[in-house]
Structures are given as C-alpha cells and as structure tokens.
C-alpha cells in the first residue's frame, strides 16, 4: 500500500506509526531496544537522564521514509527528540514533517481521526 500520510505517536517506550490513505490504515509499533532506568545517587556526576536512543529514532525514520506528509505527536519530549534526530540524521524524512503536536495517550482510532482532520485542513490550506 502506498502511503501519503503518516501520524507518529512517540514516547520513550514505544512509537506507534499509523499510515493513512483514503480507505486504509496500516499500523506499525516500534520499540526501543531497552528502556533504561537511571538510579540517582547523591553526589554522583551526571544529568540523571538517560541518553537518547538514536537507534530507536532511526528505526522510526526508516518506517516513515517515503511518506509525503508526516505528523509527529506524543506526550513528552520524545516527539521533539525524534524531530531533532530526523533533522540531524535523516533530513530527507524531516522535510516531510508538517507538524509536531502534544497528545497524551489517544487510542489508534483517535489518532486516525485527528490525522485525517489535520491533513485535510493542511491540504485545503495549501490548495491541494
């Protein structure tokens, strides 16, 4: 199935990628290799944050490669980390990101409905 639109809901534990065309929806779930948990001890050096899993973000980039319009959503900072990764490592994919929005934990149906509304409005704005 050739996809024109994709919505990516991403946090640090998974990415749900929904490919949407006029009639069908195809779903892919991408998981990081492992979800690190840091234990902070008083007097230790470091930020207390786990480093971003670049392989995870690259797997998401590979999943949406070739999609003409992408919307990235999610509850925290992972959506911005994903976009920064795309800009730095996968600029051809980053060019197709139309928007980045906050979204708590919607169902797949809610994501599809939001994406269809979003892309329809963008297409009208662009005269497509």
Wavefront OBJ file of the C-alpha trace (Angstrom):
o trace
v 0.000 0.000 0.000
v 1.467 3.406 -0.904
v 1.014 5.885 1.914
v 0.605 9.584 1.512
v 0.177 10.402 5.212
v 1.548 9.075 8.486
v 0.989 10.039 12.096
v 3.654 9.042 14.620
v 2.755 8.921 18.307
v 6.020 8.591 20.206
v 7.257 8.437 23.766
v 10.392 6.865 25.233
v 8.843 3.391 25.466
v 7.250 2.973 22.015
v 6.358 4.614 18.735
v 3.016 3.919 17.080
v 3.160 4.711 13.370
v -0.158 4.822 11.531
v -0.037 5.013 7.745
v -3.236 6.548 6.425
v -4.674 6.718 2.943
v -8.231 7.410 1.825
v -9.516 3.928 2.638
v -6.994 2.025 4.725
v -4.903 2.364 7.867
v -1.784 0.328 8.479
v -0.143 0.269 11.914
v 3.423 -0.365 12.956
v 4.798 -0.385 16.508
v 8.468 0.317 17.112
v 10.060 -0.360 20.474
v 13.445 0.800 21.721
v 15.942 -1.989 22.290
v 15.734 -1.396 26.029
v 14.183 1.226 28.231
v 16.929 2.482 30.564
v 16.154 3.372 34.139
v 18.651 5.510 35.973
v 19.023 5.437 39.710
v 20.336 8.708 41.034
v 22.694 8.551 43.952
v 23.555 11.659 45.909
v 26.936 13.062 44.973
v 27.194 11.383 41.551
v 28.186 13.271 38.433
v 25.803 13.476 35.501
v 22.476 14.871 34.439
v 20.450 11.946 35.766
v 18.889 11.485 32.341
v 19.393 8.503 30.090
v 20.910 9.318 26.695
v 18.500 9.346 23.762
v 18.326 6.026 21.909
v 19.345 7.082 18.401
v 18.766 3.563 17.014
v 15.148 3.786 18.178
v 14.632 7.116 16.413
v 16.385 5.826 13.310
v 14.000 2.842 13.212
v 11.078 5.291 13.293
v 12.722 7.292 10.484
v 13.086 4.133 8.395
v 9.416 3.309 8.969
v 8.208 6.642 7.588
v 10.775 7.016 4.803
v 8.913 7.645 1.571
v 5.799 9.104 3.222
v 4.978 12.520 1.775
v 3.312 14.081 4.851
v 4.102 13.231 8.480
v 2.580 14.452 11.742
v 4.510 13.725 14.963
v 2.622 13.587 18.270
v 3.305 12.424 21.801
v 3.025 13.275 25.484
v 6.567 14.349 26.401
v 9.923 15.313 24.977
v 10.376 12.254 22.755
v 8.499 13.893 19.865
v 10.994 16.763 19.857
v 13.947 14.401 20.252
v 12.641 12.418 17.267
v 12.348 15.556 15.141
v 15.845 16.714 16.119
v 17.149 13.261 15.194
v 15.410 13.495 11.817
v 16.869 16.930 11.153
v 20.372 15.788 12.041
v 20.480 12.217 10.691
v 17.547 11.802 8.277
v 16.953 15.247 6.710
v 15.116 13.767 3.718
v 12.483 12.440 6.128
v 12.472 15.637 8.245
v 11.446 17.638 5.161
v 8.121 15.779 5.147
v 7.184 16.558 8.770
v 4.314 19.035 8.624
v 3.726 19.390 12.345
v 4.592 18.392 15.894
v 1.789 18.307 18.462
v 1.289 17.246 22.044
v -1.057 14.322 22.631
v -1.468 12.363 25.848
v -2.338 8.693 25.196
v -5.008 8.579 22.461
v -6.405 5.393 21.002
v -5.475 4.409 17.467
v -8.946 5.477 16.326
v -8.493 8.903 17.882
v -5.091 9.251 16.208
v -6.514 8.318 12.805
v -9.438 10.745 13.170
v -7.107 13.548 14.261
v -4.640 12.835 11.447
v -7.351 12.787 8.780
v -8.722 16.100 10.051
v -5.209 17.599 10.285
v -4.111 16.530 6.805
v -7.438 17.546 5.228
v -7.044 21.046 6.738
v -3.404 21.274 5.589
v -4.359 20.193 2.059
v -7.111 22.855 1.938
v -4.669 25.484 3.180
v -2.127 24.512 0.525
v -4.783 24.294 -2.188
v -4.239 20.581 -2.853
l 1 2 3 4 5 6 7 8 9 10 11 12 13 14 15 16 17 18 19 20 21 22 23 24 25 26 27 28 29 30 31 32 33 34 35 36 37 38 39 40 41 42 43 44 45 46 47 48 49 50 51 52 53 54 55 56 57 58 59 60 61 62 63 64 65 66 67 68 69 70 71 72 73 74 75 76 77 78 79 80 81 82 83 84 85 86 87 88 89 90 91 92 93 94 95 96 97 98 99 100 101 102 103 104 105 106 107 108 109 110 111 112 113 114 115 116 117 118 119 120 121 122 123 124 125 126 127 128
